[in-house]
Amino acid sequence: MNSFTIWNPTRMFFGPEHGPAFAESVAKLGSRALVVSGGGSVKRLGHLDAVIDVLKAAGVAVETFEGVEPNPNAPTVNKAAAKGRAFKTQVVVAVGGGSVMDAAKAIAALIHTGEPDIWPFVTGQPKAGQLAGALPVAAVPTTAATASEVTPYAVISYYEHQEKSTLAHDFLKPLVAWINPAFTTEVPATTTADGGADIISHAIENYLLGGGDSPLADGYSETVIRTVIETLPKVLAEPQNVHLRGRLLWASTLALNGYQTAGRNPAEFVLHSMEHALSGLMPNLAHGRGLATLYPSYFRWLCDTGRAPDRLAQLGRAVFDVTEVHTEAAAEATVEKFEAWLKKCGLYQSLESLGFASKDYDGVADYCVKVYGKDGQLNALGAMTAADIVAIFEGTFRQA
């Protein structure tokens, strides 16, 4: 195994009965909370009120900011931070999916620093990496997808510029999270499926490109991936089954807490980079849906370029019961079985069917390597150029 460091400061409360304990932990972080939520379903279903009620019972004064968009828009983050600053916020509480949690982290950073605009601080912008800190963040995830409740990342868009980029600071990690499967039982089927594709991506990126030096990390990642492969179709068939929802929600948290990469070589999250560039152009594209669309073409590109066929083969044998002896054949069988699973879950489509056109691809690929790459390329066990990215985009045509 290679050397690594992991820092997990998040106190996690898993289960519906832990609302009061969660609120008591939040109260220790601050007595004035800005509670951030999205477009209305969390409020309509009563989840927002449930969180506010336990916070108030713990003595926390609450102000709310509603209306965070999917792929949160930088001007919305700025507006929320101004409201939070006026309230003299001491802790920011996110109630929602990954977009809400990401926005809450950025809001907490702006309030803490007194800066008016988050966009100059994202990757690729002049002040990237220069945020000095953030208010404490607490998170209540209402979808199984991003694991933002335990990560140092926030992904922010700028709709007017058709761009999407990231913040990454350890001080953005939430300090407390209420992981309540009951809050996910009303998530629509499409959003549930998109979330499942996102969970897998977090475990699979480094698994494929990080080498095999850590069998423990391999087994851990394979278990997370297999759990989603087995559980997502069951959740889609039984959406009110809180036990299945809990299994998926916990898999989401485990997929991006650092353990999934421990002991392997560092590797770029190239799938994420490609998808972020795509949904920067089209902000209404769900992150998981974009990833699902890219999976087969990206995997085939890896096979065609002779990159990580052994890792794809190992994945197939561990997760899909692939029996082919030869590595290349096993890798190809893995792609085919993964593709069949995507079809089963309603996750199989082309970029064209999502509204993209071939004329978009050069610009998206150029933005991808410029913002997320180095010297005009990403690194996927060797150079991944803008031309390679275009080829992967075009490879989704067969999925129409």
C-alpha positions as CSV (number, residue, x, y, z in Angstrom):
1,M,0.0,0.0,0.0
2,N,1.1,3.6,-0.7
3,S,1.1,6.2,2.0
4,F,-2.0,8.4,2.5
5,T,-3.7,10.8,4.9
6,I,-7.4,10.9,5.7
7,W,-9.2,13.5,7.9
8,N,-12.9,12.8,8.6
9,P,-14.2,15.5,11.0
10,T,-17.9,14.8,10.3
11,R,-20.0,13.5,13.2
12,M,-22.6,11.4,11.5
13,F,-26.1,10.6,12.9
14,F,-27.7,7.8,10.8
15,G,-31.4,7.1,11.2
16,P,-34.6,9.0,11.7
17,E,-34.5,9.1,15.5
18,H,-31.3,11.3,15.6
19,G,-32.8,14.7,14.9
20,P,-32.5,16.0,18.5
21,A,-28.9,14.8,18.8
22,F,-28.1,16.3,15.4
23,A,-29.6,19.6,16.6
24,E,-27.7,19.6,19.8
25,S,-24.4,19.1,17.9
26,V,-25.3,22.0,15.6
27,A,-26.1,24.2,18.7
28,K,-22.5,23.6,19.9
29,L,-21.3,25.1,16.6
30,G,-23.4,28.2,16.8
31,S,-26.6,29.6,18.1
32,R,-27.7,31.4,14.8
33,A,-28.2,29.1,11.8
34,L,-28.8,29.9,8.1
35,V,-30.8,26.9,6.8
36,V,-30.3,26.5,3.1
37,S,-32.6,24.5,0.9
38,G,-33.5,24.0,-2.8
39,G,-36.5,24.4,-5.0
40,G,-39.4,23.4,-2.8
41,S,-39.8,19.6,-2.6
42,V,-37.9,19.5,0.7
43,K,-40.3,22.0,2.2
44,R,-43.4,20.5,0.6
45,L,-42.6,17.1,2.0
46,G,-42.1,18.5,5.5
47,H,-38.4,17.7,5.8
48,L,-37.3,21.4,6.0
49,D,-39.8,22.0,8.9
50,A,-38.6,18.9,10.6
51,V,-35.0,20.1,10.7
52,I,-36.0,23.7,11.7
53,D,-38.1,22.3,14.5
54,V,-35.3,20.3,16.1
55,L,-32.9,23.2,15.7
56,K,-35.2,25.6,17.4
57,A,-35.9,23.0,20.2
58,A,-32.1,23.0,20.8
59,G,-32.1,26.7,21.2
60,V,-30.8,27.7,17.7
61,A,-32.2,30.8,16.1
62,V,-33.0,30.1,12.4
63,E,-33.1,32.1,9.2
64,T,-33.8,30.4,5.9
65,F,-32.7,30.7,2.3
66,E,-34.7,28.7,-0.2
67,G,-34.2,28.4,-3.9
68,V,-30.7,26.9,-4.5
69,E,-30.8,25.5,-8.1
70,P,-29.5,22.2,-9.4
71,N,-25.9,22.9,-10.2
72,P,-26.0,26.0,-7.9
73,N,-25.5,29.3,-9.6
74,A,-22.8,31.6,-8.2
75,P,-25.1,34.7,-8.0
76,T,-27.5,32.7,-5.9
77,V,-24.6,31.7,-3.6
78,N,-23.7,35.4,-3.3
79,K,-27.3,36.4,-2.5
80,A,-27.6,33.8,0.2
81,A,-24.3,34.8,1.8
82,A,-25.5,38.4,2.0
83,K,-28.6,37.3,3.7
84,G,-26.6,35.1,6.1
85,R,-24.2,37.9,6.9
86,A,-27.1,40.3,7.7
87,F,-28.5,37.6,10.1
88,K,-25.1,37.3,11.8
89,T,-25.0,33.6,11.0
90,Q,-22.7,31.4,13.0
91,V,-23.4,28.0,11.4
92,V,-24.8,27.1,7.9
93,V,-27.2,24.1,7.7
94,A,-27.9,22.5,4.3
95,V,-31.1,20.5,3.9
96,G,-31.2,19.0,0.4
97,G,-29.2,17.2,-2.2
98,G,-25.7,17.7,-3.4
99,S,-26.3,21.1,-5.0
100,V,-27.7,22.5,-1.7
101,M,-24.9,21.1,0.3
102,D,-22.3,22.5,-2.1
103,A,-24.0,25.9,-2.1
104,A,-24.0,25.9,1.7
105,K,-20.3,25.3,1.8
106,A,-19.7,28.2,-0.5
107,I,-22.1,30.4,1.4
108,A,-20.3,29.6,4.7
109,A,-17.0,30.6,3.1
110,L,-18.3,33.9,1.8
111,I,-19.8,34.8,5.1
112,H,-16.6,34.0,7.0
113,T,-14.3,35.9,4.7
114,G,-16.6,38.8,4.0
115,E,-16.1,38.4,0.2
116,P,-19.1,39.3,-2.0
117,D,-18.6,36.9,-4.9
118,I,-17.7,33.2,-4.8
119,W,-16.8,32.8,-8.5
120,P,-13.2,34.3,-8.4
121,F,-12.3,31.6,-5.9
122,V,-13.2,28.5,-8.0
123,T,-10.7,26.3,-9.9
124,G,-9.4,28.2,-13.0
125,Q,-10.2,31.6,-11.7
126,P,-7.7,34.3,-10.4
127,K,-8.2,33.6,-6.6
128,A,-8.5,29.8,-6.8
129,G,-7.3,28.3,-3.5
130,Q,-7.2,31.6,-1.7
131,L,-10.3,31.2,0.5
132,A,-9.1,31.6,4.1
133,G,-11.9,29.7,6.0
134,A,-15.6,29.1,6.4
135,L,-18.3,29.1,9.1
136,P,-19.1,25.6,10.4
137,V,-21.3,23.6,8.1
138,A,-23.9,21.0,9.0
139,A,-25.7,18.8,6.4
140,V,-28.9,16.9,6.0
141,P,-28.7,15.0,2.7
142,T,-32.1,14.2,1.1
143,T,-30.7,12.3,-1.9
144,A,-28.3,9.4,-2.1
145,A,-25.7,10.7,-4.6
146,T,-22.9,13.2,-3.9
147,A,-21.6,12.4,-0.3
148,S,-21.2,16.2,0.0
149,E,-22.0,15.7,3.7
150,V,-18.4,14.3,4.2
151,T,-16.3,15.9,1.5
152,P,-14.2,19.1,1.2
153,Y,-15.6,19.9,-2.3
154,A,-18.2,22.3,-3.6
155,V,-19.2,22.4,-7.3
156,I,-20.4,25.8,-8.4
157,S,-21.8,27.0,-11.8
158,Y,-22.1,30.3,-13.5
159,Y,-25.1,30.1,-15.8
160,E,-24.4,33.3,-17.6
161,H,-20.9,32.2,-18.5
162,Q,-21.9,28.6,-19.2
163,E,-19.1,27.4,-16.8
164,K,-18.9,25.1,-13.9
165,S,-16.0,24.7,-11.5
166,T,-15.0,23.6,-8.0
167,L,-13.9,24.7,-4.6
168,A,-11.7,22.3,-2.5
169,H,-10.7,23.1,1.1
170,D,-10.6,20.9,4.1
171,F,-12.5,23.6,6.1
172,L,-15.5,23.1,3.9
173,K,-16.1,19.6,5.3
174,P,-19.4,19.5,7.3
175,L,-18.8,19.0,11.0
176,V,-22.1,17.2,11.6
177,A,-24.6,15.4,9.4
178,W,-28.0,13.8,9.9
179,I,-28.2,11.0,7.4
180,N,-31.9,10.0,7.5
181,P,-33.1,7.5,4.9
182,A,-36.7,8.6,5.7
183,F,-35.9,11.9,4.0
184,T,-35.2,10.1,0.7
185,T,-38.2,7.9,0.2
186,E,-40.1,10.5,-1.9
187,V,-37.2,11.2,-4.3
188,P,-38.4,10.6,-7.9
189,A,-37.2,7.6,-9.8
190,T,-35.2,9.6,-12.3
191,T,-33.4,11.5,-9.5
192,T,-32.8,8.3,-7.6
193,A,-31.3,6.6,-10.6
194,D,-29.1,9.6,-11.3
195,G,-27.9,9.5,-7.8
196,G,-26.9,5.8,-8.1
197,A,-24.8,6.6,-11.1
198,D,-23.1,9.4,-9.2
199,I,-22.3,7.1,-6.2
200,I,-20.6,4.5,-8.5
201,S,-18.5,7.3,-10.1
202,H,-17.0,8.2,-6.8
203,A,-15.8,4.7,-6.1
204,I,-14.8,3.8,-9.7
205,E,-12.7,6.8,-10.8
206,N,-9.6,6.0,-8.7
207,Y,-10.3,2.3,-8.8
208,L,-9.7,2.2,-12.5
209,L,-6.8,4.6,-12.7
210,G,-5.1,4.3,-9.3
211,G,-3.5,0.9,-9.7
212,G,-3.8,-2.2,-7.6
213,D,-1.4,-1.5,-4.7
214,S,-4.2,-1.5,-2.1
215,P,-6.3,-4.7,-2.1
216,L,-8.2,-3.3,0.9
217,A,-9.3,-0.2,-1.0
218,D,-10.2,-2.5,-4.0
219,G,-12.4,-4.7,-1.8
220,Y,-14.0,-1.6,-0.2
221,S,-14.7,0.1,-3.5
222,E,-16.1,-3.1,-5.1
223,T,-18.5,-3.6,-2.1
224,V,-19.8,0.0,-2.5
225,I,-20.2,-0.5,-6.3
226,R,-21.8,-3.9,-5.9
227,T,-24.2,-2.5,-3.3
228,V,-25.4,0.1,-5.7
229,I,-25.6,-2.3,-8.6
230,E,-27.8,-4.6,-6.5
231,T,-29.8,-2.1,-4.6
232,L,-30.7,0.6,-7.1
233,P,-33.1,-1.6,-9.2
234,K,-34.8,-2.7,-5.9
235,V,-35.2,0.9,-4.8
236,L,-36.7,1.8,-8.1
237,A,-39.2,-1.1,-7.7
238,E,-39.9,-0.3,-4.0
239,P,-39.3,3.5,-3.6
240,Q,-40.9,3.6,-0.1
241,N,-38.7,0.9,1.3
242,V,-36.7,2.8,3.9
243,H,-34.3,0.0,4.5
244,L,-33.3,-0.1,0.8
245,R,-33.1,3.6,0.8
246,G,-30.8,3.5,3.8
247,R,-28.5,1.0,2.1
248,L,-28.2,3.3,-0.9
249,L,-27.8,6.5,1.2
250,W,-25.0,4.9,3.3
251,A,-23.3,3.6,0.2
252,S,-23.3,7.2,-1.0
253,T,-21.5,8.4,2.1
254,L,-19.0,5.6,2.0
255,A,-18.2,6.1,-1.7
256,L,-16.4,9.5,-1.2
257,N,-15.1,9.6,2.4
258,G,-11.4,8.9,1.4
259,Y,-11.3,5.2,2.2
260,Q,-12.2,4.3,-1.4
261,T,-8.8,5.5,-2.6
262,A,-6.6,4.8,0.5
263,G,-3.3,3.2,-0.5
264,R,-3.6,3.5,-4.2
265,N,-1.8,5.9,-6.5
266,P,-3.4,9.4,-6.9
267,A,-5.5,9.7,-10.0
268,E,-7.6,12.4,-11.6
269,F,-11.4,12.2,-11.6
270,V,-11.5,12.5,-15.4
271,L,-15.1,11.4,-15.7
272,H,-16.1,14.2,-13.3
273,S,-14.1,16.7,-15.2
274,M,-15.8,15.8,-18.5
275,E,-19.3,15.9,-16.9
276,H,-18.7,19.2,-15.1
277,A,-17.7,20.8,-18.5
278,L,-20.9,19.4,-20.1
279,S,-23.3,20.5,-17.4
280,G,-21.5,23.9,-17.3
281,L,-22.8,24.3,-20.8
282,M,-26.2,22.8,-19.9
283,P,-27.0,23.5,-16.2
284,N,-30.2,21.5,-16.2
285,L,-28.3,18.3,-16.8
286,A,-28.2,16.2,-13.6
287,H,-24.6,15.3,-12.7
288,G,-25.4,11.6,-12.3
289,R,-27.2,11.5,-15.6
290,G,-24.2,13.0,-17.4
291,L,-21.9,10.5,-15.8
292,A,-24.1,7.6,-16.7
293,T,-24.1,8.8,-20.3
294,L,-20.3,8.9,-20.4
295,Y,-19.6,5.6,-18.7
296,P,-19.8,3.2,-21.7
297,S,-17.9,5.4,-24.1
298,Y,-15.2,6.2,-21.5
299,F,-14.8,2.5,-20.6
300,R,-14.5,1.6,-24.3
301,W,-11.9,4.4,-24.8
302,L,-9.9,2.9,-21.9
303,C,-10.1,-0.5,-23.6
304,D,-9.2,0.8,-27.1
305,T,-6.2,2.7,-25.8
306,G,-5.0,-0.2,-23.6
307,R,-5.5,1.6,-20.3
308,A,-6.5,-0.3,-17.2
309,P,-7.9,-3.4,-18.9
310,D,-6.8,-5.4,-15.9
311,R,-8.8,-3.0,-13.6
312,L,-11.9,-3.2,-15.7
313,A,-11.6,-7.0,-15.8
314,Q,-11.2,-7.2,-12.0
315,L,-14.2,-5.0,-11.5
316,G,-16.3,-7.2,-13.7
317,R,-15.2,-10.4,-11.9
318,A,-15.9,-8.9,-8.5
319,V,-19.2,-7.1,-9.3
320,F,-20.8,-8.6,-12.4
321,D,-19.7,-12.3,-12.2
322,V,-17.6,-12.0,-15.4
323,T,-16.0,-15.3,-16.1
324,E,-13.8,-14.6,-19.2
325,V,-10.2,-15.7,-18.6
326,H,-8.3,-13.3,-20.8
327,T,-8.0,-9.8,-19.5
328,E,-9.1,-7.9,-22.6
329,A,-12.2,-10.2,-23.0
330,A,-13.1,-9.8,-19.4
331,A,-12.8,-6.0,-19.7
332,E,-15.1,-5.9,-22.7
333,A,-17.6,-8.2,-20.9
334,T,-17.5,-5.8,-17.9
335,V,-18.4,-2.9,-20.2
336,E,-21.3,-4.9,-21.7
337,K,-22.7,-5.9,-18.3
338,F,-22.4,-2.4,-17.0
339,E,-24.2,-1.2,-20.1
340,A,-27.0,-3.7,-19.5
341,W,-27.4,-2.4,-15.9
342,L,-27.6,1.2,-17.1
343,K,-30.4,0.1,-19.4
344,K,-32.2,-1.7,-16.6
345,C,-32.1,1.4,-14.5
346,G,-33.2,3.9,-17.2
347,L,-29.7,5.4,-17.3
348,Y,-28.8,4.6,-20.9
349,Q,-28.8,7.5,-23.4
350,S,-26.6,9.5,-25.7
351,L,-25.4,13.0,-25.3
352,E,-27.4,13.9,-28.4
353,S,-30.6,12.7,-26.7
354,L,-29.8,15.0,-23.8
355,G,-29.7,18.0,-26.1
356,F,-26.1,18.3,-27.0
357,A,-24.9,18.6,-30.6
358,S,-21.6,17.7,-32.2
359,K,-20.8,21.4,-32.7
360,D,-20.7,21.7,-28.9
361,Y,-18.0,19.2,-28.3
362,D,-14.8,21.0,-29.2
363,G,-15.7,24.0,-27.0
364,V,-16.7,21.8,-24.0
365,A,-13.5,19.6,-24.4
366,D,-11.3,22.7,-24.6
367,Y,-12.9,24.1,-21.5
368,C,-12.4,20.8,-19.7
369,V,-8.7,20.6,-20.3
370,K,-8.2,24.3,-19.6
371,V,-9.9,24.3,-16.2
372,Y,-9.4,20.8,-14.9
373,G,-6.2,19.8,-16.7
374,K,-2.6,20.8,-17.0
375,D,-0.7,21.7,-20.2
376,G,-3.9,21.2,-22.3
377,Q,-4.7,17.7,-21.2
378,L,-6.1,15.5,-18.4
379,N,-4.2,12.5,-17.1
380,A,-5.8,9.1,-17.5
381,L,-2.8,6.8,-17.2
382,G,-1.3,9.1,-19.9
383,A,-2.5,12.1,-21.8
384,M,-6.2,12.6,-22.3
385,T,-6.4,15.4,-24.8
386,A,-9.3,17.5,-26.0
387,A,-9.5,15.3,-29.1
388,D,-9.8,12.2,-26.9
389,I,-12.6,13.9,-24.9
390,V,-14.4,14.7,-28.2
391,A,-14.0,11.1,-29.3
392,I,-15.6,9.9,-26.0
393,F,-18.5,12.4,-26.4
394,E,-19.0,11.1,-30.0
395,G,-18.8,7.6,-28.8
396,T,-22.1,8.1,-26.9
397,F,-23.9,8.3,-30.3
398,R,-24.3,4.5,-30.3
399,Q,-26.4,4.8,-27.1
400,A,-29.2,6.7,-28.8
